[in-house]
Amino acid sequence: MAEEKQIHMPLSEAFKIALRSLRIRFWRAMITTLGILLAIAFLASILTSTAITANLKLMKEEIPAQRLWVVAMSLLVCVVGITNSMLMAVTERYKEIGTMKCLGALDRFIIELFLLESSLQGLIGSLIGTVAGILLMVIIHVSNEGTKVFSALTFFKTFSLSDIGWIFLLCIATGVVLSVIGAIYPAYRAAKMVPADAMRVEL
């Protein structure tokens, strides 16, 4: 019976609410986005540097295990930061979530709302971080090796998704996926909140 009283809201409505929430909590969202940006920029720079070095030497260049470990740790810290930020967002929005649930919002809608917020932050941070990481490594290698660096990146010779192309896609996908993973628990916690209890909370 309770399920019948709930209202199914379109994904577009969740998207609008997510954008509004990010604007209201702009600076906190910026901090989270900056964490994603730095982690993805680091990943992009490592992958780009490896690709350039490998093609210049005309041999297979593998990423050192130590670098992989540092990249993995930075991505893990990024996920923890996202989770912490989204948990704080849930805490700040107890009454807002309680109101939406009292008005009939489905648990699925609440989950979609938080996952969309996190995905948007992940997409923005990943885009900027990937571009920054790739450009930084290209500039560094050009200053050291000269313009032959451009011939080492097959992206500049063909339109196939190789080297810079796949690095770009991989980094953006990684950032968005990590953002979603980091938001899963906070979104679930928000969705399972009891409306009456949420409305009584004093922050």
Contact map, one row per residue, 1 for C-alpha under 8 A:
11111000000000000000000000000000000000000000000000000000000000000000000000000000000000000000000000000000000000000000000000000000000000000000000000000000000000000000000000000000000000000000000000000000000
11111100000000000000000000000000000000000000000000000000000000000000000000000000000000000000000000000000000000000000000000000000000000000000000000000000000000000000000000000000000000000000000000000000000
11111100000000000000000000000000000000000000000000000000000000000000000000000000000000000000000000000000000000000000000000000000000000000000000000000000000000000000000000000000000000000000000000000000000
11111110000000000000000000000000000000000000000000000000000000000000000000000000000000000000000000000000000000000000000000000000000000000000000000000000000000000000000000000000000000000000000000000000000
11111110000000000000000000000000000000000000000000000000000000000000000000000000000000000000000000000001000000000000000000000000000000000000000000000000000000000000000000000000000000000000000000000000000
01111111000000000000000000000000000000000000000000000000000000000000000000000000000000000000000000000011110000000000000000000000000000000000000000000000000000000000000000000000000000000000000000000000000
00011111100000000000000000000000000000000000000000000000000000000000000000000000000000000000000000000011110000000000000000000000000000000000000000000000000000000000000000000000000000000000000000000000000
00000111110000000000000000000000000000000000000000000000000000000000000000000000000000000000000000000000110010000000000000000000000000000000000000000000000000000000000000000000000000000000000000000000000
00000011111011000000000000000000000000000000000000000000000000000000000000000000000000000000000000000000110010000000000000000000000000000000000000000000000000000000000000000000000000000000000000000000000
00000001111111000000000000000000000000000000000000000000000000000000000000000000000000000000000000000000000000000000000000000000000000000000000000000000000000000000000000000000000000000000000000000000000
00000000111111100000000000000000000000000000000000000000000000000000000000000000000000000000000000000000000010010000000000000000000000000000000000000000000000000000000000000000000000000000000000000000000
00000000011111110000000000000000000000000000000000000000000000000000000000000000000000000000000000000000000000000000000000000000000000000000000000000000000000000000000000000000000000000000000000000000000
00000000111111111000000000000000000000000000000000000000000000000000000000000000000000000000000000000000000000000000000000000000000000000000000000000000000000000000000000000000000000000000000000000000000
00000000111111111100000000000000000000000000000000000000000000000000000000000000000000000000000000000000000010011001000000000000000000000000000000000000000000000000000000000000000000000000000000000000000
00000000001111111110000000000000000000000000000000000000000000000000000000000000000000000000000000000000000000001001100000000000000000000000000000000000000000000000000000000000000000000000000000000000000
00000000000111111111000000000000000000000000000000000000000000000000000000000000000000000000000000000000000000000000000000000000000000000000000000000000000000000000000000000000000000000000000000000000000
00000000000011111111100000000000000000000000000000000000000000000000000000000000000000000000000000000000000000001000000000000000000000000000000000000000000000000000000000000000000000000000000000000000000
00000000000001111111110000000000000000000000000000000000000000000000000000000000000000000000000000000000000000001101100000000000000000000000000000000000000000000000000000000000000000000000000000000000000
00000000000000111111111000000000000000000000000000000000000000000000000000000000000000000000000000000000000000000000100000000000000000000000000000000000000000000000000000000000000000000000000000000000000
00000000000000011111111100000000000000000000000000000000000000000000000000000000000000000000000000000000000000000000000000000000000000000000000000000000000000000000000000000000000000000000000000000000000
00000000000000001111111110000000000000000000000000000000000000000000000000000000000000000000000000000000000000000000100000000000000000000000000000000000000000000000000000000000000000000000000000000000000
00000000000000000111111111001000000000000000000000000000000000000000000000000000000000000000000000000000000000000000100000000000000000000000000000000000000000000000000000000000000000000000000000000000000
00000000000000000011111111000000000000000000000000000000000000000000000000000000000000000000000000000000000000000000000000000000000000000000000000000000000000000000000000000000000000000000000000000000000
00000000000000000001111111000000000000000000000000000000000000000000000000000000000000000000000000000000000000000000000000000000000000000000000000000000000000000000000000000000000000000000000000000000000
00000000000000000000111111111000000000000000000000000000000000000000000000000000000000000000000000000000000000000000000000000000000000000000000000000000000000000000000000000000000000000000000000000000000
00000000000000000000011111111100000000000000000000000000000000000000000000000000000000000000000000000000000000000000000000000000000000000000000000000000000000000000000000000000000000000000000000000000000
00000000000000000000000011111110000000000000000000000000000000000000000000000000000000000000000000000000000000000000000000000000000000000000000000000000000000000000000000000000000000000000000000000000000
00000000000000000000000011111111000000000000000000000000000000000000000000000000000010000000000000000000000000000000000000000000000000000000000000000000000000000000000000000000000000000000000000000000000
00000000000000000000010011111111100000000000000000000000000000000000000000000000000000000000000000000000000000000000000010000000000000000000000000000000000000000000000000000000000000000000000000000000000
00000000000000000000000001111111110000000000000000000000000000000000000000000000000000000000000000000000000000000000000000000000000000000000000000000000000000000000000000000000000000000000000000000000000
00000000000000000000000000111111111000000000000000000000000000000000000000000000000000000000000000000000000000000000000000000000000000000000000000000000000000000000000000000000000000000000000000000000000
00000000000000000000000000011111111100000000000000000000000000000000000000000000110010000000000000000000000000000000000010000000000000000000000000000000000000000000000000000000000000000000000000000000000
00000000000000000000000000001111111110000000000000000000000000000000000000000000000000000000000000000000000000000000000011011000000000000000000000000000000000000000000000000000000000000000000000000000000
00000000000000000000000000000111111111000000000000000000000000000000000000000000000000000000000000000000000000000000000000001000000000000000000000000000000000000000000000000000000000000000000000000000000
00000000000000000000000000000011111111100000000000000000000000000000000000000100100000000000000000000000000000000000000000001000000000000000000000000000000000000000000000000000000000000000000000000000000
00000000000000000000000000000001111111110000000000000000000000000000000000000100000000000000000000000000000000000000000001001100100000000000000000000000000000000000000000000010000000000000000000000000000
00000000000000000000000000000000111111111000000000000000000000000000000000000000000000000000000000000000000000000000000000001111110000000000000000000000000000000000000000000000000000000000000000000000000
00000000000000000000000000000000011111111100000000000000000000000000000000000000000000000000000000000000000000000000000000000000100000000000000000000000000000000000000000000000000000000000000000000000000
00000000000000000000000000000000001111111110000000000000000000000000001001100100000000000000000000000000000000000000000000000000100000000000000000000000000000000000000000000000000000000000000000000000000
00000000000000000000000000000000000111111111000000000000000000000000000000100000000000000000000000000000000000000000000000001100110010000000000000000000000000000000000000110110000000000000000000000000000
00000000000000000000000000000000000011111111100000000000000000000000000000000000000000000000000000000000000000000000000000000101111111000000000000000000000000000000000000000000000000000000000000000000000
00000000000000000000000000000000000001111111110000000000000000000000001000000000000000000000000000000000000000000000000000000000100010000000000000000000000000000000000000000000000000000000000000000000000
00000000000000000000000000000000000000111111111000000000000000000000001000000000000000000000000000000000000000000000000000000000000010000000000000000000000000000000000000100000000000000000000000000000000
00000000000000000000000000000000000000011111111100000000000000000000000000000000000000000000000000000000000000000000000000000000110011000000000000000000000000000000001100100000000000000000000000000000000
00000000000000000000000000000000000000001111111110000000000000000000000000000000000000000000000000000000000000000000000000000000010011011000000000000000000000000000000000000000000000000000000000000000000
00000000000000000000000000000000000000000111111111000000000000100010000000000000000000000000000000000000000000000000000000000000000000000000000000000000000000000000000000000000000000000000000000000000000
00000000000000000000000000000000000000000011111111100000000000100000000000000000000000000000000000000000000000000000000000000000000000000000000000000000000000000000001000000000000000000000000000000000000
00000000000000000000000000000000000000000001111111110000000000000000000000000000000000000000000000000000000000000000000000000000000011001100000000000000000000000011001000000000000000000000000000000000000
00000000000000000000000000000000000000000000111111111000000000000000000000000000000000000000000000000000000000000000000000000000000000001100100000000000000000000000000000000000000000000000000000000000000
00000000000000000000000000000000000000000000011111111100000011100000000000000000000000000000000000000000000000000000000000000000000000000000000000000000000000000000000000000000000000000000000000000000000
00000000000000000000000000000000000000000000001111111110000010000000000000000000000000000000000000000000000000000000000000000000000000000000000000000000100000000010000000000000000000000000000000000000000
00000000000000000000000000000000000000000000000111111111000000000000000000000000000000000000000000000000000000000000000000000000000000000000100000001001100000000000000000000000000000000000000000000000000
00000000000000000000000000000000000000000000000011111111100010000000000000000000000000000000000000000000000000000000000000000000000000000000000000000000000000000000000000000000000000000000000000000000000
00000000000000000000000000000000000000000000000001111111111110000000000000000000000000000000000000000000000000000000000000000000000000000000000000000000000000000000000000000000000000000000000000000000000
00000000000000000000000000000000000000000000000000111111111100000000000000000000000000000000000000000000000000000000000000000000000000000000000000000001100000000000000000000000000000000000000000000000000
00000000000000000000000000000000000000000000000000011111111000000000000000000000000000000000000000000000000000000000000000000000000000000000000000001001000000000000000000000000000000000000000000000000000
00000000000000000000000000000000000000000000000000001111111000000000000000000000000000000000000000000000000000000000000000000000000000000000000000000000000000000000000000000000000000000000000000000000000
00000000000000000000000000000000000000000000000000000111111100000000000000000000000000000000000000000000000000000000000000000000000000000000000000000000000000000000000000000000000000000000000000000000000
00000000000000000000000000000000000000000000000000000111111110000000000000000000000000000000000000000000000000000000000000000000000000000000000000000000000000000000000000000000000000000000000000000000000
00000000000000000000000000000000000000000000000000000110011111000000000000000000000000000000000000000000000000000000000000000000000000000000000000000000000000000000000000000000000000000000000000000000000
00000000000000000000000000000000000000000000000001101100001111100000000000000000000000000000000000000000000000000000000000000000000000000000000000000000000000000000000000000000000000000000000000000000000
00000000000000000000000000000000000000000000000001000000000111110000000000000000000000000000000000000000000000000000000000000000000000000000000000000000000000000000000000000000000000000000000000000000000
00000000000000000000000000000000000000000000011001000000000011111011000000000000000000000000000000000000000000000000000000000000000000000000000000000000000000000000000000000000000000000000000000000000000
00000000000000000000000000000000000000000000000000000000000001111111000000000000000000000000000000000000000000000000000000000000000000000000000000000000000000000000000000000000000000000000000000000000000
00000000000000000000000000000000000000000000000000000000000000111111100000000000000000000000000000000000000000000000000000000000000000000000000000000000000000000000000000000000000000000000000000000000000
00000000000000000000000000000000000000000000000000000000000000011111110000000000000000000000000000000000000000000000000000000000000000000000000000000000000000000000000000000000000000000000000000000000000
00000000000000000000000000000000000000000000010000000000000000111111111000000000000000000000000000000000000000000000000000000000000000000000000000000000000000000000000000000000000000000000000000000000000
00000000000000000000000000000000000000000000000000000000000000111111111100000000000000000000000000000000000000000000000000000000000000000000000000000000000000000000000000000000000000000000000000000000000
00000000000000000000000000000000000000000000000000000000000000001111111110000000000000000000000000000000000000000000000000000000000000000000000000000000000000000000000000000000000000000000000000000000000
00000000000000000000000000000000000000000000000000000000000000000111111111000000000000000000000000000000000000000000000000000000000000000000000000000000000000000000000000000000000000000000000000000000000
00000000000000000000000000000000000000100110000000000000000000000011111111100000000000000000000000000000000000000000000000000000000000000000000000000000000000000000000000000000000000000000000000000000000
00000000000000000000000000000000000000000000000000000000000000000001111111110000000000000000000000000000000000000000000000000000000000000000000000000000000000000000000000000000000000000000000000000000000
00000000000000000000000000000000000000000000000000000000000000000000111111111000000000000000000000000000000000000000000000000000000000000000000000000000000000000000000000000000000000000000000000000000000
00000000000000000000000000000000000000100000000000000000000000000000011111111100000000000000000000000000000000000000000000000000000000000000000000000000000000000000000000000000000000000000000000000000000
00000000000000000000000000000000000000110000000000000000000000000000001111111110000000000000000000000000000000000000000000000000000000000000000000000000000000000000000000000000010000000000000000000000000
00000000000000000000000000000000000000000000000000000000000000000000000111111111000000000000000000000000000000000000000000000000000000000000000000000000000000000000000000000000000000000000000000000000000
00000000000000000000000000000000000000000000000000000000000000000000000011111111100000000000000000000000000000000000000000000000000000000000000000000000000000000000000000000000000000000000000000000000000
00000000000000000000000000000000001100100000000000000000000000000000000001111111110000000000000000000000000000000000000000000000000000000000000000000000000000000000000000000000010000000000000000000000000
00000000000000000000000000000000000000000000000000000000000000000000000000111111111000000000000000000000000000000000000000000000000000000000000000000000000000000000000000000000011011000000000000000000000
00000000000000000000000000000000000000000000000000000000000000000000000000011111111100000000000000000000000000000000000000000000000000000000000000000000000000000000000000000000000001000000000000000000000
00000000000000000000000000000001001000000000000000000000000000000000000000001111111110000000000000000000000000000000000000000000000000000000000000000000000000000000000000000000000001000000000000000000000
00000000000000000000000000000001000000000000000000000000000000000000000000000111111111000000000000000000000000000000010000000000000000000000000000000000000000000000000000000000001001100000000000000000000
00000000000000000000000000000000000000000000000000000000000000000000000000000011111111100000000000000000000000000000000000000000000000000000000000000000000000000000000000000000000001101100000000000000000
00000000000000000000000000000000000000000000000000000000000000000000000000000001111111110000000000000000000000000000000000000000000000000000000000000000000000000000000000000000000000000000000000000000000
00000000000000000000000000010001000000000000000000000000000000000000000000000000111111111000000000000000000000000000000000000000000000000000000000000000000000000000000000000000000000000000000000000000000
00000000000000000000000000000000000000000000000000000000000000000000000000000000011111111100000000000000000000000100010000000000000000000000000000000000000000000000000000000000000000100110000000000000000
00000000000000000000000000000000000000000000000000000000000000000000000000000000001111111110000000000000000000000000000000000000000000000000000000000000000000000000000000000000000000000100000000000000000
00000000000000000000000000000000000000000000000000000000000000000000000000000000000111111111000000000000000000000000000000000000000000000000000000000000000000000000000000000000000000000000000000000000000
00000000000000000000000000000000000000000000000000000000000000000000000000000000000011111111100000000000000000000000000000000000000000000000000000000000000000000000000000000000000000000000000000000000000
00000000000000000000000000000000000000000000000000000000000000000000000000000000000001111111110000000000000000000000000000000000000000000000000000000000000000000000000000000000000000000110010000000000000
00000000000000000000000000000000000000000000000000000000000000000000000000000000000000111111110000000000000000000000000000000000000000000000000000000000000000000000000000000000000000000000000000000000000
00000000000000000000000000000000000000000000000000000000000000000000000000000000000000011111110000000000000000000000000000000000000000000000000000000000000000000000000000000000000000000000000000000000001
00000000000000000000000000000000000000000000000000000000000000000000000000000000000000001111111110000000000000000000000000000000000000000000000000000000000000000000000000000000000000000000000000000000000
00000000000000000000000000000000000000000000000000000000000000000000000000000000000000000111111111000000000000000000000000000000000000000000000000000000000000000000000000000000000000000000000000000110100
00000000000000000000000000000000000000000000000000000000000000000000000000000000000000000000111111100000000000000000000000000000000000000000000000000000000000000000000000000000000000000000000000000111100
00000000000000000000000000000000000000000000000000000000000000000000000000000000000000000000111111110000000000000000000000000000000000000000000000000000000000000000000000000000000000000000000000000000000
00000000000000000000000000000000000000000000000000000000000000000000000000000000000000000000111111111000000001000000000000000000000000000000000000000000000000000000000000000000000000000000010000100100000
00000000000000000000000000000000000000000000000000000000000000000000000000000000000000000000011111111100000000000000000000000000000000000000000000000000000000000000000000000000000000000000000011111110000
00000000000000000000000000000000000000000000000000000000000000000000000000000000000000000000001111111110000000000000000000000000000000000000000000000000000000000000000000000000000000000000000000100010000
00000000000000000000000000000000000000000000000000000000000000000000000000000000000000000000000111111111100000000000000000000000000000000000000000000000000000000000000000000000000000000000000000000000000
00000000000000000000000000000000000000000000000000000000000000000000000000000000000000000000000011111111111000000000000000000000000000000000000000000000000000000000000000000000000000000000000000100000000
00000000000000000000000000000000000000000000000000000000000000000000000000000000000000000000000001111111100000000000000000000000000000000000000000000000000000000000000000000000000000000000000000110000000
00000110000000000000000000000000000000000000000000000000000000000000000000000000000000000000000000111111100000000000000000000000000000000000000000000000000000000000000000000000000000000000000000000000000
00001110000000000000000000000000000000000000000000000000000000000000000000000000000000000000000000011111110000000000000000000000000000000000000000000000000000000000000000000000000000000000000000000000000
00000111100000000000000000000000000000000000000000000000000000000000000000000000000000000000000000011111111011000000000000000000000000000000000000000000000000000000000000000000000000000000000000000000000
00000111100000000000000000000000000000000000000000000000000000000000000000000000000000000000000000001001111111000000000000000000000000000000000000000000000000000000000000000000000000000000000000000000000
00000000000000000000000000000000000000000000000000000000000000000000000000000000000000000000000000001000111111100000000000000000000000000000000000000000000000000000000000000000000000000000001100000000000
00000000000000000000000000000000000000000000000000000000000000000000000000000000000000000000000000000000011111110000000000000000000000000000000000000000000000000000000000000000000000000000001000000000000
00000001101001000000000000000000000000000000000000000000000000000000000000000000000000000000000000000000111111111000000000000000000000000000000000000000000000000000000000000000000000000000000000000000000
00000000000000000000000000000000000000000000000000000000000000000000000000000000000000000000000010000000111111111100000000000000000000000000000000000000000000000000000000000000000000000010011000000000000
00000000000000000000000000000000000000000000000000000000000000000000000000000000000000000000000000000000001111111110000000000000000000000000000000000000000000000000000000000000000000010011011000000000000
00000000001001000000000000000000000000000000000000000000000000000000000000000000000000000000000000000000000111111111000000000000000000000000000000000000000000000000000000000000000000000010000000000000000
00000000000001101100000000000000000000000000000000000000000000000000000000000000000000000000000000000000000011111111100000000000000000000000000000000000000000000000000000000000000000000010000000000000000
00000000000000000100000000000000000000000000000000000000000000000000000000000000000001000000000000000000000001111111110000000000000000000000000000000000000000000000000000000000000000100110000000000000000
00000000000000000000000000000000000000000000000000000000000000000000000000000000000000000000000000000000000000111111111000000000000000000000000000000000000000000000000000000000000100110010000000000000000
00000000000001100100000000000000000000000000000000000000000000000000000000000000000000000000000000000000000000011111111100000000000000000000000000000000000000000000000000000000000000000000000000000000000
00000000000000100110110000000000000000000000000000000000000000000000000000000000000000000000000000000000000000001111111110000000000000000000000000000000000000000000000000000000000000000000000000000000000
00000000000000000000000000000000000000000000000000000000000000000000000000000000010001000000000000000000000000000111111111000000000000000000000000000000000000000000000000000000001100100000000000000000000
00000000000000000000000000000000000000000000000000000000000000000000000000000000000000000000000000000000000000000011111111100000000000000000000000000000000000000000000000000001101100000000000000000000000
00000000000000000000000000000000000000000000000000000000000000000000000000000000000000000000000000000000000000000001111111110000000000000000000000000000000000000000000000000001000000000000000000000000000
00000000000000000000000000001001100000000000000000000000000000000000000000000000000000000000000000000000000000000000111111111000000000000000000000000000000000000000000000000000001000000000000000000000000
00000000000000000000000000000000100100000000000000000000000000000000000000000000000000000000000000000000000000000000011111111100000000000000000000000000000000000000000000000011111000000000000000000000000
00000000000000000000000000000000000000000000000000000000000000000000000000000000000000000000000000000000000000000000001111111110000000000000000000000000000000000000000000010011000000000000000000000000000
00000000000000000000000000000000100000000000000000000000000000000000000000000000000000000000000000000000000000000000000111111111000000000000000000000000000000000000000000000000000000000000000000000000000
00000000000000000000000000000000111110010000000000000000000000000000000000000000000000000000000000000000000000000000000011111111100000000000000000000000000000000000000000000010000000000000000000000000000
00000000000000000000000000000000000110011000000000000000000000000000000000000000000000000000000000000000000000000000000001111111110000000000000000000000000000000000000000110011000000000000000000000000000
00000000000000000000000000000000000010000000000000000000000000000000000000000000000000000000000000000000000000000000000000111111111000000000000000000000000000000000000000010000000000000000000000000000000
00000000000000000000000000000000000010001000000000000000000000000000000000000000000000000000000000000000000000000000000000011111111100000000000000000000000000000000000000000000000000000000000000000000000
00000000000000000000000000000000000111111101000000000000000000000000000000000000000000000000000000000000000000000000000000001111111110000000000000000000000000000000000000000000000000000000000000000000000
00000000000000000000000000000000000010011001100000000000000000000000000000000000000000000000000000000000000000000000000000000111111111000000000000000000000000000000000100110000000000000000000000000000000
00000000000000000000000000000000000000001000000000000000000000000000000000000000000000000000000000000000000000000000000000000011111111100000000000000000000000000000000100000000000000000000000000000000000
00000000000000000000000000000000000000001000000000000000000000000000000000000000000000000000000000000000000000000000000000000001111111110000000000000000000000000000000000000000000000000000000000000000000
00000000000000000000000000000000000000011111100100000000000000000000000000000000000000000000000000000000000000000000000000000000111111111000000000000000000000000000000000000000000000000000000000000000000
00000000000000000000000000000000000000001001100100000000000000000000000000000000000000000000000000000000000000000000000000000000011111111100000000000000000000000001000000000000000000000000000000000000000
00000000000000000000000000000000000000000000000000000000000000000000000000000000000000000000000000000000000000000000000000000000001111111110000000000000000000000000000000000000000000000000000000000000000
00000000000000000000000000000000000000000000100000000000000000000000000000000000000000000000000000000000000000000000000000000000000111111111000000000000000000000000000000000000000000000000000000000000000
00000000000000000000000000000000000000000000100110000000000000000000000000000000000000000000000000000000000000000000000000000000000011111111100000000000000000000000000000000000000000000000000000000000000
00000000000000000000000000000000000000000000000110000000000000000000000000000000000000000000000000000000000000000000000000000000000001111111110000001000000000000000000000000000000000000000000000000000000
00000000000000000000000000000000000000000000000000000000000000000000000000000000000000000000000000000000000000000000000000000000000000111111111000000000000000000000000000000000000000000000000000000000000
00000000000000000000000000000000000000000000000000000000000000000000000000000000000000000000000000000000000000000000000000000000000000011111111100000000000000000000000000000000000000000000000000000000000
00000000000000000000000000000000000000000000000010010000000000000000000000000000000000000000000000000000000000000000000000000000000000001111111111001000000000000000000000000000000000000000000000000000000
00000000000000000000000000000000000000000000000000000000000000000000000000000000000000000000000000000000000000000000000000000000000000000111111111111000000000000000000000000000000000000000000000000000000
00000000000000000000000000000000000000000000000000000000000000000000000000000000000000000000000000000000000000000000000000000000000000000011111111000000000000000000000000000000000000000000000000000000000
00000000000000000000000000000000000000000000000000000000000000000000000000000000000000000000000000000000000000000000000000000000000000000001111111000000000000000000000000000000000000000000000000000000000
00000000000000000000000000000000000000000000000000000000000000000000000000000000000000000000000000000000000000000000000000000000000000000000111111111000000000000000000000000000000000000000000000000000000
00000000000000000000000000000000000000000000000000000000000000000000000000000000000000000000000000000000000000000000000000000000000000000000111111111000000000000000000000000000000000000000000000000000000
00000000000000000000000000000000000000000000000000000000000000000000000000000000000000000000000000000000000000000000000000000000000000000000010011111110000000000000000000000000000000000000000000000000000
00000000000000000000000000000000000000000000000000000000000000000000000000000000000000000000000000000000000000000000000000000000000000000000010011111111000000000000000000000000000000000000000000000000000
00000000000000000000000000000000000000000000000000010001000000000000000000000000000000000000000000000000000000000000000000000000000000000100110011111111100000000000000000000000000000000000000000000000000
00000000000000000000000000000000000000000000000000000000000000000000000000000000000000000000000000000000000000000000000000000000000000000000000000111111110100000000000000000000000000000000000000000000000
00000000000000000000000000000000000000000000000000000000000000000000000000000000000000000000000000000000000000000000000000000000000000000000000000111111110110000000000000000000000000000000000000000000000
00000000000000000000000000000000000000000000000000010011000000000000000000000000000000000000000000000000000000000000000000000000000000000000000000011111110000000000000000000000000000000000000000000000000
00000000000000000000000000000000000000000000000000110010000000000000000000000000000000000000000000000000000000000000000000000000000000000000000000001111111110000011000000000000000000000000000000000000000
00000000000000000000000000000000000000000000000000000000000000000000000000000000000000000000000000000000000000000000000000000000000000000000000000000111111111010111000000000000000000000000000000000000000
00000000000000000000000000000000000000000000000000000000000000000000000000000000000000000000000000000000000000000000000000000000000000000000000000000000111111111111100000000000000000000000000000000000000
00000000000000000000000000000000000000000000000000000000000000000000000000000000000000000000000000000000000000000000000000000000000000000000000000000110111111100000000000000000000000000000000000000000000
00000000000000000000000000000000000000000000000000000000000000000000000000000000000000000000000000000000000000000000000000000000000000000000000000000010111111100000000000000000000000000000000000000000000
00000000000000000000000000000000000000000000000000000000000000000000000000000000000000000000000000000000000000000000000000000000000000000000000000000000011111110000000000000000000000000000000000000000000
00000000000000000000000000000000000000000000000000000000000000000000000000000000000000000000000000000000000000000000000000000000000000000000000000000000001111111000000000000000000000000000000000000000000
00000000000000000000000000000000000000000000000000000000000000000000000000000000000000000000000000000000000000000000000000000000000000000000000000000000011001111100100000000000000000000000000000000000000
00000000000000000000000000000000000000000000000000000000000000000000000000000000000000000000000000000000000000000000000000000000000000000000000000000000001000111111110000000000000000000000000000000000000
00000000000000000000000000000000000000000000000000000000000000000000000000000000000000000000000000000000000000000000000000000000000000000000000000000000011000011111111000000000000000000000000000000000000
00000000000000000000000000000000000000000000000100100000000000000000000000000000000000000000000000000000000000000000000000000000000000000000000000000000111000001111111000000000000000000000000000000000000
00000000000000000000000000000000000000000000000100000000000000000000000000000000000000000000000000000000000000000000000000000000000001000000000000000000111000001111111100000000000000000000000000000000000
00000000000000000000000000000000000000000000000000000000000000000000000000000000000000000000000000000000000000000000000000000000000000000000000000000000001000011111111110000000000000000000000000000000000
00000000000000000000000000000000000000000000000000000000000000000000000000000000000000000000000000000000000000000000000000000000000000000000000000000000000000001111111111000000000000000000000000000000000
00000000000000000000000000000000000000000001001100000000000000000000000000000000000000000000000000000000000000000000000000000000000000000000000000000000000000000111111111100000000000000000000000000000000
00000000000000000000000000000000000000000001000000000000000000000000000000000000000000000000000000000000000000000000000000000000011000000000000000000000000000000001111111110000000000000000000000000000000
00000000000000000000000000000000000000000000000000000000000000000000000000000000000000000000000000000000000000000000000000000000000000000000000000000000000000000000111111111000000000000000000000000000000
00000000000000000000000000000000000000000000000000000000000000000000000000000000000000000000000000000000000000000000000000000000000000000000000000000000000000000000011111111100000000000000000000000000000
00000000000000000000000000000000000000010011000000000000000000000000000000000000000000000000000000000000000000000000000000000100010000000000000000000000000000000000001111111110000000000000000000000000000
00000000000000000000000000000000000000010000000000000000000000000000000000000000000000000000000000000000000000000000000000100110010000000000000000000000000000000000000111111111000000000000000000000000000
00000000000000000000000000000000000000000000000000000000000000000000000000000000000000000000000000000000000000000000000000000000000000000000000000000000000000000000000011111111100000000000000000000000000
00000000000000000000000000000000000000010000000000000000000000000000000000000000000000000000000000000000000000000000000000000000000000000000000000000000000000000000000001111111110000000000000000000000000
00000000000000000000000000000000000100010000000000000000000000000000000000000000000000000000000000000000000000000000000001101100000000000000000000000000000000000000000000111111111000000000000000000000000
00000000000000000000000000000000000000000000000000000000000000000000000000000000000000000000000000000000000000000000001101100100000000000000000000000000000000000000000000011111111100000000000000000000000
00000000000000000000000000000000000000000000000000000000000000000000000000000000000000000000000000000000000000000000001001000000000000000000000000000000000000000000000000001111111110000000000000000000000
00000000000000000000000000000000000000000000000000000000000000000000000000100110000000000000000000000000000000000000000001000000000000000000000000000000000000000000000000000111111111000000000000000000000
00000000000000000000000000000000000000000000000000000000000000000000000000000010010000000000000000000000000000000000011011000000000000000000000000000000000000000000000000000011111111100000000000000000000
00000000000000000000000000000000000000000000000000000000000000000000000000000000000000000000000000000000000000000010011000000000000000000000000000000000000000000000000000000001111111110000000000000000000
00000000000000000000000000000000000000000000000000000000000000000000000000000010000000000000000000000000000000000000000000000000000000000000000000000000000000000000000000000000111111110000000000000000000
00000000000000000000000000000000000000000000000000000000000000000000000000000011111000000000000000000000000000000000000000000000000000000000000000000000000000000000000000000000011111111000000000000000000
00000000000000000000000000000000000000000000000000000000000000000000000000000000011001000000000000000000000000000110010000000000000000000000000000000000000000000000000000000000001111111110000000000000000
00000000000000000000000000000000000000000000000000000000000000000000000000000000000000000000000000000000000000100010000000000000000000000000000000000000000000000000000000000000000111111111000000000000000
00000000000000000000000000000000000000000000000000000000000000000000000000000000001000000000000000000000000000000000000000000000000000000000000000000000000000000000000000000000000001111111100000000000000
00000000000000000000000000000000000000000000000000000000000000000000000000000000001001100100000000000000000000000100000000000000000000000000000000000000000000000000000000000000000000111111110000000000000
00000000000000000000000000000000000000000000000000000000000000000000000000000000000001000100000000000000000001111110000000000000000000000000000000000000000000000000000000000000000000111111111000000000000
00000000000000000000000000000000000000000000000000000000000000000000000000000000000000000000000000000000000000100000000000000000000000000000000000000000000000000000000000000000000000011111111100000000000
00000000000000000000000000000000000000000000000000000000000000000000000000000000000000000000000000000000000000000000000000000000000000000000000000000000000000000000000000000000000000001111111110000000000
00000000000000000000000000000000000000000000000000000000000000000000000000000000000000000100000010000000000001100000000000000000000000000000000000000000000000000000000000000000000000000111111110000000000
00000000000000000000000000000000000000000000000000000000000000000000000000000000000000000000000000000000001101100000000000000000000000000000000000000000000000000000000000000000000000000011111110000000000
00000000000000000000000000000000000000000000000000000000000000000000000000000000000000000000000000000000001000000000000000000000000000000000000000000000000000000000000000000000000000000001111111000000000
00000000000000000000000000000000000000000000000000000000000000000000000000000000000000000000000001000000000000000000000000000000000000000000000000000000000000000000000000000000000000000000111111101100000
00000000000000000000000000000000000000000000000000000000000000000000000000000000000000000000000001000000000000000000000000000000000000000000000000000000000000000000000000000000000000000000000111111100000
00000000000000000000000000000000000000000000000000000000000000000000000000000000000000000000000011101100000000000000000000000000000000000000000000000000000000000000000000000000000000000000000011111110000
00000000000000000000000000000000000000000000000000000000000000000000000000000000000000000000000001000100000000000000000000000000000000000000000000000000000000000000000000000000000000000000000001111111000
00000000000000000000000000000000000000000000000000000000000000000000000000000000000000000000000001000000000000000000000000000000000000000000000000000000000000000000000000000000000000000000000011111111100
00000000000000000000000000000000000000000000000000000000000000000000000000000000000000000000011011000000000000000000000000000000000000000000000000000000000000000000000000000000000000000000000011111111100
00000000000000000000000000000000000000000000000000000000000000000000000000000000000000000000011001100000000000000000000000000000000000000000000000000000000000000000000000000000000000000000000000111111100
00000000000000000000000000000000000000000000000000000000000000000000000000000000000000000000001000000000000000000000000000000000000000000000000000000000000000000000000000000000000000000000000000011111110
00000000000000000000000000000000000000000000000000000000000000000000000000000000000000000000011000000000000000000000000000000000000000000000000000000000000000000000000000000000000000000000000000001111111
00000000000000000000000000000000000000000000000000000000000000000000000000000000000000000000000000000000000000000000000000000000000000000000000000000000000000000000000000000000000000000000000000000001111
00000000000000000000000000000000000000000000000000000000000000000000000000000000000000000001000000000000000000000000000000000000000000000000000000000000000000000000000000000000000000000000000000000000111
